[in-house]
Each structure stands twice: as structure tokens, then as C-alpha cells.
Amino acid sequence: MDVRDGDLVQVVDAVDDLVRVRALSRGDTWGVPPGVLRLATREERQAAGLRPYQTGCDECAAFEAARRTAAEGGDVQRSRNATAAAYTHWIVAHSASAPRRGN
């Protein structure tokens, strides 16, 4: 979620000091500072027709806490890395293929 305008976006990559995102409908990507992104709420994901985040995942909570701390600390590289780590964990651990892994 881009907090500047409330748009739900998909994280694609991290390049230099920016996180590359795109609209859920795909298309072109653009760069945003990591500090303007936050995870969408369950309600926001549901409204967009997306799967909800896993609840009760200790790793998700730890990654999100680290992401918030890094964003508040002003270290752009650390914030970018923490954002990428949180999203990568969610994709790997809780993606559409997760039921096969028991998640």
C-alpha cells in the first residue's frame, strides 16, 4: 500500500534507493521510497480481491516490525532491505502454493 495516495501496489523489485512497484493490474513499474509503503490490511486486500495475509505467523510479525523500525530510522538502504525481506517472506511462505506446504 502506497500511503501517499492509498493505492494498493505490488512490490516487484528493489533498485538503488527505491522499491519498484506496479499496479495490481500489472503494467509499467515505477520506483517509490521504501518509507511510503506499508502492508495492506486484511480488509484492503479483501476489497481488492486478494488473499489475506497469514495471521499468527511469528516471522511475518518480526519482519514487519523490522521494516517499521528501519523506515522510522531514516536509513534508506536498511529500510529498503527490510521491506524486501518482509515481502519476500510473505510471497515464499504464504503464496498460492502454500497449501501444499501446510501453511
VENDA-V803068 format. One record per backbone hydrogen bond with DSSP energy under -1.0 kcal/mol. CO is the residue of the C=O (numbers start at 0). NH is the residue of the N-H. Records with the same first field share a line. If there is no record, write none. Layout:
CO = NH ; NH
This chain:
0 = 37
1 = 5
6 = 1
9 = 21
12 = 19
14 = 17
17 = 14
18 = 31
19 = 11 ; 12
20 = 29
21 = 9
22 = 25
29 = 20
31 = 18
32 = 35
33 = 36
35 = 2
40 = 44
41 = 45
42 = 46
43 = 47
44 = 49
45 = 48
56 = 60
57 = 61
58 = 62
59 = 63
60 = 64
61 = 65
62 = 66
63 = 67
64 = 68
65 = 69
66 = 70
67 = 71
68 = 72
73 = 75
74 = 78
75 = 79
76 = 80
77 = 81
78 = 82
79 = 83
80 = 84
81 = 85
82 = 86
83 = 87
84 = 88
85 = 89
86 = 90
87 = 91
88 = 92
89 = 93
94 = 97
96 = 99
97 = 100 ; 102
